[in-house]
Amino acid sequence: MTTTTEPVWYADRARELVAANDLDKLAGHLHTHARLCRDNPEVRAALRALSRPDVTRLVLAMSALVRQDRVHAWPPRDLIGQLSRRLPTELAPEQLQQLAAFAVDEPYALSPTALETVARGLAATGPIPADLMEALVDRSDESQRLRQFIAEVAGPRLDPDDPWARQILTELPTLDPAWRQLVGHASTATMPRPSAGWSTEAARLLAEVDPHEAGQLVDRWLASASRVPHAPPSSVNADLLRGLLWLVERTGPAPEQVRRIGGLVEAMLRRLPGVGPACPKVANAAVGVLGRLDGEPALAQLARLSARVTFKGTRKEIDKALDARAAALGISRDEIEELAVPDYGLTGVGRHEVPLGGCRAELSIVSTGVTLTWYTEAGRQVKSPPASVRREHAAELAELKGLAKEIGGMLTAQVARLDRLFLAQRNWTMAEWRQRYLNHPLVGTLARRLLWLVDGVSCGWADGALRTVDDTAVVAGDDAEVRIWHPIGRPVPEVVGWREWLARHRIVQPFKQAHREVYLLTPAEETTGTYSNRFAGHILRQHQFHALAAARGWTDRLRLMVDDSYPPTFRELPGWGLRAEYWVEGIGDDWTTDTTDSGSYLRLVTDQVRFYPIAAAQNWSHASGGGYSAARWTAARPGDPLPLDRIPPLVFSEVMRDVDLFVGVASVGNDPTWSDGGPQGRFRDYWSSYSFGELSATAETRRELLAKLLPRLAVGRRARIDGRFLVVDGDLRTYRIHLGSGNILMSPNDEYLCIVPDRGAGRAGEQQFLPFEGDGLLAVILSKAILLARDTEITDASITRQIRSTG
């Protein structure tokens, strides 16, 4: 480290060059020896003797050297930053241009004060270049004066922490003042809905610019805002987003812009750690815009969001928008959701061809996904877009990929909607059903893989026609009644016959239908009468349970370790006048091991399933347990739960199937790393009993299917079903894979084998024919079986150590 008491040669040289006013040589000396000079007080004292105009010349000379020598730029940049604090407030136009170019190349070299000086000088003669504005925004958190200047030239008050806000702040100063006024007006959208006054002013300002250009510009900003947020937008940024949405509404948005609005809803509902949904108020505003827009694209987005959004407040806004649209058309809510599904330009059921120059792309719906296949001008199939397409049709290519993504999202939404039909009590005439389901370009890809009742006759689609289980073609008139088929109440031979029919025709159903679990009253439930303990006593991961419950249409509140009360997790069934309740409570009292950082319980313990009239008052329980009862602060009483034998069998079965799903997915017993029982080993007994205990109805279905699949699989020569287990004979050991949890025991002493599935788990199983989608654990079990059948070939040390252990 240089001392301040002894003169040093580089400081002496700097003083000599300052005295001689040889600024070019001084710049070279400082650049070469910047690491020594930048912190030396003697050098600083010498440089302070320079006049402000000389400082300008020196900074320009040093900036030229930095731009030539990027390798050693960092120490000289520090020196330039120190010197630039003394730049004069008035600079020649040529100097302004040179410094602006340097600031763009090296945004962190000039001091914030110097940046402001350069920017103000340029602003006096015309708009600030966008690349310089970007540098100003990036440095704005260092200087209040710089932030004030940006507000002066950009217009609206924005927080530059959000990337999309930085983009707006960067672009606005390059636009005419009318644009800045328009965006400034958008930033005043502080109310949930646009007022008459706000709308009038927006119309006036839009008239002063090109509305089409305004729509495109705002759409670009919204597209940037639709990217996955890492933090919630600030209040001022959220207000601007809301205002931008209202502006787009008034520009007659194109279909792709409407899709962007739908994407913004999902982005703003993305859950952030310790925060929850990123910004529901922007999501609600976007839903409001979709509800007010006419046309199929907006309705399609509402229908898609209806099946995907689980956040209660936004869900309510979506329901309100769809109900209003249905009332305006004089049809039911179910019908509006059916009619809202677009065909996306598909020319056949699940197929679309797009010519791009001499090449073509074929978009196909396969299962519940979308594939793009490419053909060259010679008709040869290739894996990726030909070079001529990427070069000459980049915009069309991007639009096609966006369309494929949108179709994929809509397919997922429609699978969820069709799965809800079992409890919807819907029926159609054959003419309606053909149009909305069987022959619909998108929904048809799902409907043709399901089973239906046509005038009471069960049938499925195969070989271009509706057919009975013995493959007889079904002929029905336009007035025939169509309903969705459910296995409950159907004769066992019919159910078995349809399962065999699906296998014979290699049909993969989008969700379990022929193989759907049926839950009938057990003797224990007949004894208890008004509640079921079938799924009581389980330990569930709260956040996973919460997400599953929302996806299945249940209402659940995250429980915090606080002095508060909560209702049970419940599902309302308006069509049946019923409410199902699943009683759960937080478990644990250690803040460090039983809660998240925000205080919510990590785990829940489950209790009864009950049914009440839909209008009955809620039960409540303290967050930490103690049982459910009527709330003390209200006179309303829930009344007695309904006897289970009075619940329609279809309703009882579907509700219990949901609860089985919650336990089957969210139970800590499914976690292969929990063999020690979790914190302090408190759940060891539960983990063991669940991991290797009796099979649930879902696991029983899995066992029945595996029994039929094994003879057709290569692993079948080494695997067999034995009670609750799939037994696999390896070369080193014999393994028993539990069909409910997927956990593994090894011979000879039932030693536990921990295999944690990675993201690729199940691929081996997925190559086999499975008659339905959605059972990820079945694929994982098959992949484990295939792996363990060849245990001598396993290379993963974490697995081989356990297998070769002698106990």
C-alpha positions in Angstrom: 0.0 0.0 0.0 1.3 3.5 -0.9 2.2 5.8 2.0 1.3 9.5 2.0 4.6 10.7 3.5 7.0 9.7 0.8 6.7 11.0 -2.8 6.4 8.3 -5.5 7.4 8.4 -9.1 3.9 8.1 -10.6 2.6 10.9 -8.5 5.6 13.1 -9.5 5.0 12.3 -13.2 1.3 13.2 -12.8 2.3 16.5 -11.3 4.7 17.2 -14.1 2.1 16.5 -16.8 -0.5 18.6 -15.1 1.9 21.5 -14.8 2.8 21.2 -18.5 -1.0 20.9 -19.3 -0.1 17.9 -21.5 -3.5 16.3 -21.1 -3.0 13.6 -23.8 0.2 12.2 -22.1 -1.5 12.6 -18.7 -4.4 10.5 -19.9 -2.0 7.8 -21.1 -0.1 7.9 -17.8 -3.2 7.6 -15.7 -4.6 4.8 -17.9 -1.4 2.8 -17.7 -0.9 3.2 -14.0 -4.5 3.6 -12.9 -4.3 0.9 -10.3 -1.6 2.9 -8.5 -2.9 6.4 -9.2 -6.6 6.0 -8.4 -6.3 5.9 -4.6 -3.1 8.1 -4.2 -3.8 11.4 -2.4 -0.9 13.1 -4.2 -2.3 12.2 -7.6 -5.7 13.4 -6.6 -4.3 16.7 -5.3 -2.5 17.2 -8.6 -5.6 16.5 -10.6 -7.6 19.0 -8.5 -5.4 21.7 -10.0 -7.0 21.2 -13.4 -9.6 23.6 -14.6 -13.1 22.2 -15.4 -12.6 22.5 -19.2 -9.3 20.7 -18.8 -11.1 18.0 -16.8 -13.5 17.6 -19.7 -10.6 17.1 -22.2 -8.9 14.7 -19.8 -12.0 12.6 -19.3 -12.6 12.4 -23.1 -9.0 11.4 -23.7 -9.2 8.7 -21.0 -12.5 7.4 -22.3 -11.0 7.0 -25.7 -8.2 4.9 -24.3 -10.7 2.7 -22.3 -12.7 2.0 -25.4 -9.5 0.9 -27.1 -8.3 -1.2 -24.2 -11.2 -3.2 -22.7 -8.9 -5.7 -21.0 -7.5 -3.2 -18.5 -10.5 -1.0 -18.3 -11.6 -1.3 -14.7 -9.0 0.8 -12.8 -9.2 3.6 -15.4 -13.0 3.6 -15.2 -12.6 4.3 -11.4 -10.4 7.3 -12.2 -12.8 8.6 -14.8 -15.6 8.3 -12.3 -13.7 10.4 -9.9 -12.7 13.0 -12.5 -16.2 13.2 -14.0 -17.6 14.7 -10.8 -15.9 17.9 -11.8 -17.3 18.2 -15.3 -18.7 21.6 -16.1 -22.5 22.0 -16.3 -22.3 23.2 -19.9 -20.5 21.2 -22.5 -20.1 21.6 -26.3 -22.4 19.5 -28.5 -19.5 17.4 -29.7 -18.3 16.7 -26.2 -21.9 15.7 -25.2 -22.1 13.2 -28.0 -18.7 11.7 -27.1 -19.5 11.4 -23.5 -22.9 9.9 -24.3 -21.4 7.3 -26.5 -18.9 6.4 -23.7 -21.7 6.2 -21.1 -23.6 3.7 -23.4 -20.5 1.6 -23.7 -19.4 1.9 -20.1 -22.6 2.7 -18.1 -20.9 2.5 -14.7 -17.9 4.7 -15.5 -19.2 8.3 -15.3 -20.5 9.5 -12.0 -24.3 10.0 -11.6 -23.7 13.7 -11.6 -21.9 13.6 -14.9 -24.5 11.4 -16.4 -27.2 13.9 -15.4 -25.1 16.7 -16.9 -24.7 14.8 -20.2 -28.4 13.9 -20.3 -29.6 17.4 -19.6 -27.4 18.8 -22.3 -28.7 16.4 -24.9 -32.3 16.8 -23.7 -32.0 20.6 -24.5 -31.5 19.8 -28.2 -33.8 16.8 -28.7 -34.9 13.4 -27.4 -32.4 11.3 -25.4 -31.3 8.2 -27.3 -32.8 5.0 -25.9 -29.5 3.3 -25.2 -28.3 6.3 -23.1 -31.7 6.3 -21.3 -31.2 2.7 -20.4 -27.8 3.6 -18.8 -29.5 6.4 -16.8 -32.2 4.1 -15.6 -29.7 1.4 -14.5 -27.8 4.1 -12.4 -30.9 5.8 -11.1 -30.8 4.1 -7.7 -27.5 5.9 -7.0 -28.9 9.4 -7.2 -32.1 11.2 -6.3 -31.3 14.0 -8.8 -30.9 11.4 -11.6 -34.3 9.9 -10.7 -35.9 13.3 -10.7 -34.4 14.0 -14.2 -35.8 10.6 -15.5 -39.2 11.6 -14.2 -39.0 14.9 -15.9 -38.2 13.5 -19.3 -40.1 10.2 -19.1 -43.4 11.5 -17.6 -44.9 8.8 -15.3 -43.6 8.0 -11.9 -42.1 4.5 -12.1 -40.0 2.2 -10.0 -37.1 1.0 -12.2 -36.6 -2.1 -10.2 -38.9 -4.0 -12.5 -37.3 -4.9 -15.9 -40.4 -3.9 -17.9 -40.5 -0.5 -16.0 -36.9 0.1 -17.0 -37.9 -0.6 -20.6 -40.7 2.0 -20.5 -38.4 4.6 -18.8 -35.8 3.9 -21.5 -38.2 4.2 -24.5 -40.5 7.1 -23.4 -38.0 10.0 -23.7 -37.4 9.0 -27.4 -41.1 9.4 -28.2 -43.2 12.5 -28.8 -44.7 14.3 -25.8 -48.1 13.0 -26.7 -46.9 9.5 -25.8 -45.5 10.6 -22.5 -48.8 12.2 -21.7 -50.7 9.0 -22.6 -48.5 6.8 -20.4 -48.6 9.5 -17.6 -52.4 9.2 -17.7 -52.1 5.4 -17.5 -50.1 5.7 -14.3 -53.1 7.4 -12.7 -55.1 4.2 -12.8 -55.5 3.9 -9.0 -59.1 2.6 -9.0 -60.2 -1.0 -9.6 -62.1 0.0 -12.7 -61.8 2.9 -15.2 -64.0 5.8 -14.3 -65.9 7.8 -16.9 -63.5 10.7 -16.4 -60.5 8.4 -16.8 -61.9 6.8 -19.9 -62.8 10.2 -21.5 -59.3 11.5 -21.0 -57.8 8.2 -22.3 -59.9 8.5 -25.5 -58.7 12.1 -26.0 -55.0 11.2 -25.6 -55.3 8.2 -27.8 -56.8 10.4 -30.5 -53.5 12.4 -30.5 -51.4 9.3 -31.4 -51.9 6.4 -33.7 -54.2 4.0 -31.8 -52.8 0.9 -33.6 -49.2 2.0 -32.9 -50.2 2.6 -29.3 -51.7 -0.9 -29.0 -48.5 -2.4 -30.4 -46.2 -0.4 -28.1 -48.2 -1.1 -25.0 -48.5 -4.7 -25.9 -44.7 -4.9 -26.1 -44.5 -3.5 -22.6 -47.1 -5.9 -21.3 -45.3 -8.8 -22.9 -42.2 -7.8 -20.9 -44.3 -7.6 -17.7 -45.8 -11.0 -18.4 -42.4 -12.7 -17.9 -42.2 -14.6 -14.6 -41.8 -12.0 -11.9 -39.2 -12.4 -9.1 -40.8 -9.8 -6.9 -44.2 -8.1 -6.7 -44.4 -4.8 -8.6 -44.4 -1.7 -6.5 -47.7 0.1 -6.0 -46.9 2.8 -8.6 -45.8 0.2 -11.2 -49.0 -1.9 -10.5 -51.1 1.2 -11.2 -49.3 1.8 -14.5 -49.8 -1.8 -15.5 -53.5 -1.5 -14.8 -53.7 1.7 -16.8 -51.8 0.1 -19.8 -54.3 -2.7 -19.8 -57.2 -0.2 -20.0 -55.5 1.5 -22.9 -55.0 -1.7 -24.8 -58.7 -2.4 -24.3 -59.5 0.8 -26.2 -57.2 0.0 -29.2 -59.1 -3.0 -30.4 -56.4 -5.6 -29.5 -55.5 -8.4 -32.0 -55.9 -12.0 -30.9 -52.2 -12.4 -29.9 -52.5 -9.2 -27.8 -55.6 -10.7 -26.1 -53.5 -13.9 -25.4 -50.9 -11.7 -23.8 -53.5 -10.2 -21.4 -54.4 -13.7 -20.4 -50.7 -14.5 -19.8 -50.4 -11.4 -17.7 -53.1 -12.8 -15.4 -51.1 -15.9 -14.7 -47.8 -14.0 -14.3 -49.3 -11.7 -11.7 -50.8 -14.7 -9.8 -47.4 -16.5 -9.7 -46.7 -17.3 -6.1 -43.6 -15.8 -4.7 -41.9 -17.1 -1.5 -43.0 -15.2 1.6 -45.4 -13.1 -0.5 -48.0 -15.2 -2.2 -49.5 -14.1 -5.6 -47.3 -11.4 -7.1 -50.0 -8.8 -7.8 -53.6 -9.9 -7.7 -54.9 -6.3 -8.4 -53.2 -6.3 -11.8 -54.5 -9.8 -12.5 -58.0 -8.7 -11.6 -57.7 -5.7 -13.9 -56.6 -7.9 -16.8 -59.6 -10.2 -16.2 -61.9 -7.1 -16.2 -60.5 -6.1 -19.6 -61.1 -9.6 -21.0 -64.6 -9.5 -19.6 -65.3 -6.2 -21.4 -63.8 -7.2 -24.7 -66.1 -8.7 -27.4 -65.1 -11.6 -29.6 -63.9 -15.1 -29.4 -60.2 -14.5 -28.3 -61.2 -12.8 -25.0 -63.9 -15.4 -24.3 -61.3 -18.2 -25.0 -58.9 -16.6 -22.5 -61.6 -16.4 -19.8 -62.5 -20.1 -20.4 -58.8 -21.1 -20.2 -58.2 -19.1 -17.0 -61.4 -20.5 -15.5 -59.8 -23.9 -15.5 -56.3 -22.8 -14.4 -56.7 -20.0 -11.9 -57.2 -21.0 -8.2 -56.6 -17.7 -6.4 -60.0 -17.0 -4.9 -60.2 -13.2 -5.6 -59.3 -13.5 -9.2 -61.3 -16.7 -9.6 -64.4 -14.7 -8.5 -63.7 -12.0 -11.1 -63.4 -14.7 -13.8 -66.7 -16.3 -12.7 -68.3 -12.9 -12.8 -67.1 -12.1 -16.3 -68.2 -15.5 -17.6 -71.6 -15.3 -15.9 -72.1 -11.8 -17.4 -71.2 -13.1 -20.9 -73.6 -16.1 -20.5 -76.4 -13.8 -19.3 -75.9 -11.5 -22.3 -76.2 -14.5 -24.7 -79.1 -16.0 -22.8 -77.3 -19.3 -22.2 -76.0 -21.2 -19.1 -72.5 -20.9 -17.6 -71.6 -24.4 -18.7 -72.6 -23.6 -22.3 -70.6 -20.4 -22.4 -67.5 -22.4 -21.3 -68.2 -25.0 -24.1 -68.7 -22.3 -26.8 -65.6 -20.4 -25.6 -63.1 -23.0 -26.8 -61.6 -21.7 -30.0 -60.6 -23.9 -32.9 -57.2 -22.0 -33.4 -57.5 -22.4 -37.1 -57.1 -26.2 -36.9 -58.3 -27.7 -40.2 -59.2 -31.1 -38.7 -59.5 -32.6 -35.2 -56.0 -32.0 -33.7 -54.2 -31.1 -36.9 -53.1 -27.9 -38.7 -50.8 -27.3 -41.6 -49.0 -24.0 -42.2 -47.1 -23.2 -45.4 -44.0 -21.1 -44.9 -42.5 -20.3 -48.2 -41.8 -23.6 -50.0 -41.6 -25.4 -46.6 -44.5 -26.4 -44.3 -45.1 -27.0 -40.6 -47.6 -29.5 -39.3 -49.0 -28.8 -35.9 -50.5 -31.9 -34.2 -52.1 -32.5 -30.9 -50.7 -35.7 -29.5 -52.2 -36.9 -26.2 -52.4 -33.6 -24.2 -49.4 -32.0 -25.8 -48.6 -30.2 -29.0 -45.9 -31.1 -31.5 -44.6 -29.2 -34.5 -43.2 -31.3 -37.4 -41.3 -29.6 -40.2 -41.0 -30.5 -43.9 -38.5 -29.0 -46.3 -39.3 -27.9 -49.8 -38.4 -31.4 -51.0 -41.0 -32.8 -48.6 -38.4 -34.3 -46.3 -39.3 -34.4 -42.6 -36.8 -32.6 -40.3 -36.6 -32.1 -36.5 -36.3 -28.3 -36.5 -37.4 -25.4 -38.7 -35.5 -25.3 -42.0 -32.9 -22.5 -42.3 -35.0 -20.7 -45.0 -38.0 -20.5 -42.6 -35.9 -19.1 -39.7 -34.3 -16.6 -42.1 -37.3 -15.5 -44.2 -40.3 -16.2 -42.0 -39.1 -15.3 -38.5 -42.3 -13.5 -37.5 -44.6 -16.2 -38.7 -42.4 -18.8 -37.0 -42.6 -16.9 -33.7 -46.4 -16.7 -34.1 -46.7 -20.4 -34.8 -44.6 -21.3 -31.7 -46.8 -18.9 -29.7 -49.9 -20.7 -31.1 -48.6 -24.1 -30.1 -47.9 -22.9 -26.6 -51.4 -21.4 -26.4 -53.0 -24.6 -27.6 -51.0 -26.6 -25.0 -52.4 -24.4 -22.2 -55.9 -24.6 -23.5 -55.6 -28.4 -23.7 -54.6 -28.6 -20.0 -57.6 -26.3 -19.2 -60.0 -28.5 -21.2 -58.8 -31.7 -19.5 -59.7 -30.1 -16.1 -63.1 -28.9 -17.5 -64.0 -32.4 -18.9 -63.0 -34.0 -15.6 -65.5 -31.8 -13.9 -68.3 -33.0 -16.1 -68.9 -36.1 -13.9 -70.5 -33.9 -11.2 -71.9 -31.3 -13.6 -75.0 -33.4 -14.6 -74.7 -32.1 -18.2 -76.4 -33.7 -21.2 -76.5 -32.6 -24.8 -78.4 -33.5 -28.0 -76.3 -35.5 -30.4 -76.1 -32.4 -32.7 -74.8 -30.2 -30.0 -72.4 -32.8 -28.7 -70.9 -33.4 -32.2 -70.3 -29.7 -32.7 -68.9 -28.9 -29.2 -67.1 -32.1 -28.4 -66.7 -35.0 -30.9 -65.8 -32.9 -34.0 -64.4 -29.8 -32.3 -60.8 -29.3 -33.6 -59.3 -29.1 -30.1 -61.8 -30.6 -27.7 -62.4 -33.5 -30.1 -58.8 -34.8 -29.4 -60.0 -35.4 -25.8 -63.6 -36.3 -26.3 -62.7 -39.1 -28.8 -60.6 -40.7 -26.0 -63.5 -40.7 -23.5 -66.6 -42.9 -23.1 -70.1 -41.6 -23.5 -73.7 -42.6 -23.1 -75.9 -42.1 -26.2 -79.5 -42.7 -25.3 -78.2 -44.9 -22.4 -75.9 -46.9 -24.6 -72.3 -46.7 -23.6 -69.9 -46.1 -26.5 -66.4 -44.9 -27.4 -64.8 -43.6 -30.6 -62.6 -45.9 -32.7 -62.0 -46.4 -36.4 -63.9 -43.3 -37.4 -67.2 -44.1 -35.6 -68.9 -44.4 -32.2 -68.8 -48.0 -31.1 -70.1 -50.2 -28.3 -67.8 -52.4 -26.3 -68.1 -55.1 -28.9 -67.2 -52.6 -31.7 -70.7 -52.4 -33.1 -71.2 -49.0 -34.7 -73.7 -46.7 -32.9 -76.2 -44.9 -35.1 -78.0 -42.0 -33.4 -80.2 -39.1 -34.6 -79.5 -35.5 -33.9 -82.0 -35.5 -31.0 -80.4 -38.4 -29.1 -79.3 -37.6 -25.6 -75.5 -37.7 -24.8 -74.0 -37.9 -21.3 -70.5 -38.7 -20.0 -70.0 -42.2 -18.8 -68.9 -42.9 -15.2 -68.2 -46.4 -13.8 -70.3 -46.0 -10.6 -73.5 -48.0 -10.9 -72.4 -49.7 -14.1 -72.2 -53.5 -14.2 -68.7 -54.9 -13.4 -68.5 -56.8 -16.8 -69.2 -53.5 -18.6 -66.4 -51.7 -16.8 -64.0 -54.5 -17.3 -65.0 -54.7 -21.0 -64.3 -51.1 -21.6 -60.9 -51.4 -20.0 -60.1 -54.2 -22.3 -61.5 -52.2 -25.2 -59.2 -49.3 -24.5 -56.2 -51.6 -24.4 -57.3 -53.3 -27.7 -57.6 -50.0 -29.5 -54.5 -48.5 -27.8 -56.5 -45.5 -26.5 -54.9 -43.4 -23.8 -57.6 -41.5 -21.9 -56.7 -37.9 -20.8 -57.7 -38.9 -17.2 -59.0 -42.0 -15.5 -62.5 -42.8 -16.6 -62.8 -46.6 -17.3 -60.1 -47.1 -14.7 -61.6 -44.5 -12.4 -61.6 -45.4 -8.7 -65.1 -46.0 -7.2 -65.6 -45.3 -3.5 -68.6 -46.9 -1.9 -69.7 -46.7 1.7 -67.7 -49.1 4.0 -69.1 -50.9 7.0 -67.2 -48.5 9.2 -68.8 -45.5 7.5 -72.2 -47.1 7.8 -71.5 -47.4 11.6 -70.3 -43.8 12.1 -73.2 -42.6 10.0 -72.4 -39.0 9.4 -68.7 -38.9 8.9 -65.9 -40.9 7.3 -62.5 -41.6 9.0 -61.2 -43.4 5.9 -58.6 -40.6 5.4 -58.0 -39.5 9.0 -54.7 -39.6 10.8 -52.5 -38.7 7.8 -49.6 -36.2 7.9 -49.7 -34.0 4.8 -47.3 -31.3 3.5 -49.5 -28.2 3.9 -48.4 -26.3 0.8 -48.7 -29.2 -1.6 -52.1 -30.1 -0.1 -53.2 -26.4 -0.5 -52.2 -26.4 -4.2 -54.0 -29.7 -4.9 -57.1 -28.6 -3.1 -57.3 -25.5 -5.2 -56.8 -27.4 -8.4 -59.6 -29.7 -7.6 -62.1 -26.9 -6.8 -61.8 -27.0 -3.0 -61.4 -23.9 -0.8 -58.5 -24.0 1.7 -56.7 -21.4 3.8 -53.0 -21.8 4.7 -52.8 -22.3 8.4 -50.3 -20.1 10.4 -48.9 -20.9 13.8 -50.8 -18.0 15.3 -53.8 -17.4 17.6 -56.5 -17.7 14.9 -59.3 -19.9 13.7 -59.9 -21.5 10.3 -62.7 -23.3 8.6 -62.1 -26.8 7.3 -61.1 -27.4 3.7 -64.3 -27.6 1.8 -65.8 -28.0 -1.6 -69.2 -26.5 -2.6 -71.3 -28.5 -5.0 -74.1 -26.1 -6.0 -75.7 -28.5 -8.5 -76.3 -30.9 -5.7 -77.0 -28.4 -2.8 -74.1 -29.9 -0.8 -70.8 -28.9 0.8 -68.1 -31.4 1.5 -65.7 -30.8 4.4 -62.3 -32.3 5.0 -61.1 -31.5 8.6 -57.4 -30.7 8.8 -55.3 -29.0 11.5 -51.8 -27.7 11.8 -49.3 -30.0 13.6 -46.2 -29.2 15.6 -45.3 -26.4 18.0 -41.6 -25.8 17.1 -41.3 -22.5 15.1 -38.0 -23.6 13.6 -38.9 -27.1 12.4 -42.7 -27.0 12.0 -43.2 -23.7 10.1 -41.9 -21.7 7.1 -40.2 -18.4 7.5 -43.5 -16.7 7.1 -45.0 -18.7 10.0 -47.3 -21.1 8.1 -47.4 -24.8 9.2 -45.3 -27.1 7.1 -47.5 -30.1 7.9 -51.2 -30.8 8.7 -52.9 -33.7 10.3 -56.1 -35.0 8.8 -59.4 -36.0 10.4 -63.0 -36.6 9.2 -64.8 -36.0 5.9 -68.3 -34.7 6.3 -71.2 -33.4 4.2 -73.5 -30.5 5.0 -76.3 -28.6 3.1 -74.5 -25.9 1.1 -76.1 -23.1 3.0 -75.2 -24.5 6.5 -72.9 -22.4 8.6 -69.2 -23.2 8.7 -67.4 -25.1 11.4 -64.2 -23.5 12.8 -61.1 -24.8 14.5 -58.1 -23.1 16.1 -55.0 -23.2 14.0 -53.1 -25.5 16.3 -56.0 -27.9 16.7 -58.6 -28.7 19.4 -61.4 -29.9 17.1 -64.0 -28.2 15.0 -67.1 -26.6 16.3 -69.5 -23.7 15.6 -67.9 -20.2 15.8 -68.4 -18.5 19.2 -68.8 -15.0 17.6 -71.9 -15.9 15.6 -75.3 -17.3 16.4 -75.3 -19.4 13.2 -74.8 -23.1 13.8 -73.7 -25.6 11.2 -76.4 -28.1 12.2 -75.9 -31.8 12.0 -73.9 -33.3 9.2 -75.9 -35.2 6.6 -76.0 -39.0 6.9 -73.5 -40.5 4.4 -76.1 -42.9 3.0 -78.2 -39.9 1.9 -75.3 -38.6 -0.2 -75.7 -39.5 -3.9 -73.2 -42.3 -4.6 -71.6 -40.3 -7.5 -71.0 -37.3 -5.3 -69.6 -39.4 -2.4 -67.3 -41.3 -4.7 -65.9 -38.2 -6.4 -65.4 -36.3 -3.2 -63.6 -39.3 -1.6 -61.5 -39.6 -4.7 -60.3 -36.0 -4.3 -59.4 -36.7 -0.7 -57.6 -39.9 -1.7 -55.6 -37.8 -4.2 -54.7 -35.2 -1.5 -53.4 -38.0 0.8 -51.8 -40.0 -2.0 -49.8 -37.0 -3.3 -49.2 -34.8 -0.2 -48.5 -37.4 2.5 -45.0 -37.3 4.0 -45.2 -41.1 3.6 -44.5 -40.7 -0.1 -41.1 -39.0 0.6 -38.4 -41.6 0.3 -36.0 -39.4 2.3 -38.3 -39.5 5.4 -37.5 -43.0 6.6 -36.1 -41.4 9.8 -39.5 -39.8 10.6 -38.7 -36.2 9.9 -38.0 -33.7 12.7 -37.0 -35.5 15.9 -38.3 -38.7 14.3 -41.9 -37.7 15.4 -43.5 -39.2 12.3 -41.4 -42.4 11.9 -44.3 -44.7 12.8 -46.7 -42.9 10.5 -44.1 -43.0 7.6 -43.6 -46.7 8.0 -47.3 -47.6 8.2 -48.2 -45.4 5.2 -45.1 -46.4 3.1 -45.8 -50.1 3.3 -49.4 -50.3 4.6 -52.8 -51.1 3.1 -53.5 -49.9 -0.4 -55.9 -47.0 -1.1 -58.4 -47.3 -3.9 -56.0 -45.5 -6.2 -53.2 -47.9 -5.4 -55.6 -50.9 -5.9 -56.3 -49.6 -9.4 -52.6 -49.3 -10.0 -52.1 -52.9 -8.8 -54.9 -54.2 -11.2 -53.4 -52.4 -14.1 -49.8 -53.6 -13.4 -51.0 -57.2 -13.2 -52.2 -56.9 -16.8 -49.3 -54.9 -18.0 -46.5 -57.0 -16.6 -46.8 -60.0 -19.1 -46.3 -57.5 -22.0 -43.3 -55.8 -20.5 -39.6 -57.0 -20.7 -39.3 -56.4 -16.9 -42.3 -58.8 -16.5 -39.9 -61.8 -16.6 -38.3 -60.6 -13.4 -41.3 -58.9 -11.7 -44.6 -60.1 -10.1 -47.4 -58.7 -8.0 -47.5 -59.9 -4.4 -50.2 -58.3 -2.3 -49.3 -54.6 -1.8 -46.0 -54.9 -3.6 -44.4 -55.2 -7.0 -41.6 -57.7 -6.4 -38.6 -57.4 -8.6 -35.8 -60.1 -8.8 -32.5 -58.4 -9.4 -29.1 -60.2 -9.6 -28.0 -58.9 -6.3 -31.2 -58.7 -4.3 -34.9 -59.0 -4.5 -36.9 -55.8 -4.1 -40.4 -55.0 -3.0 -41.9 -51.8 -4.4 -45.0 -50.6 -2.5 -47.8 -49.8 -4.9 -49.2 -47.0 -2.8 -46.1 -45.0 -2.0 -43.5 -46.3 -4.4 -41.0 -46.9 -1.5 -38.8 -50.0 -1.6 -37.8 -52.8 0.7 -34.8 -55.2 0.0 -34.3 -58.8 0.8 -33.3 -60.6 2.9 -34.3 -58.4 5.9 -36.7 -55.8 4.4 -34.0 -53.2 4.5 -35.2 -49.9 3.2 -33.8 -48.7 -0.2 -34.0 -44.9 -0.8 -34.2 -43.9 -4.5 -35.2 -40.3 -5.0 -36.8 -39.9 -8.5 -35.3 -37.1 -10.6 -37.1 -35.1 -13.2 -36.5 -37.8 -15.8 -38.0 -40.5 -13.6 -40.7 -42.4 -15.3 -39.5 -42.2 -18.8 -39.0 -45.9 -19.1 -42.5 -46.4 -17.9 -43.9 -43.8 -20.2 -42.6 -45.7 -23.2 -45.1 -48.4 -22.3 -48.8 -48.2 -23.2 -50.8 -46.9 -20.3 -54.6 -46.5 -20.8 -54.8 -43.2 -19.0 -52.7 -40.1 -18.2 -52.1 -38.5 -14.8 -50.7 -41.3 -12.6 -47.1 -40.2 -12.3 -46.4 -42.7 -9.5 -47.2 -45.6 -11.8 -44.6 -44.5 -14.2 -42.1 -44.0 -11.4 -42.8 -47.5 -10.1 -42.2 -49.0 -13.5 -39.0 -47.0 -13.9 -37.7 -48.3 -10.5 -38.6 -51.8 -11.5 -36.7 -51.6 -14.7 -33.7 -50.1 -12.9 -33.6 -52.7 -10.1 -34.1 -55.7 -12.5 -30.7 -54.8 -13.8 -29.1 -53.9 -10.4 -25.6 -55.0 -11.5 -25.7 -52.2 -14.1 -26.6 -49.4 -11.7 -23.8 -46.7 -11.6 -25.3 -44.3 -9.1 -23.1 -44.6 -6.0 -25.9 -43.4 -3.6 -27.9 -46.5 -4.7 -25.2 -49.1 -5.1 -23.9 -48.3 -1.6 -27.3 -49.3 -0.1 -27.7 -52.4 -2.3 -24.2 -53.8 -1.5 -24.4 -52.9 2.2 -24.2 -56.0 4.5 -26.5 -54.3 7.1 
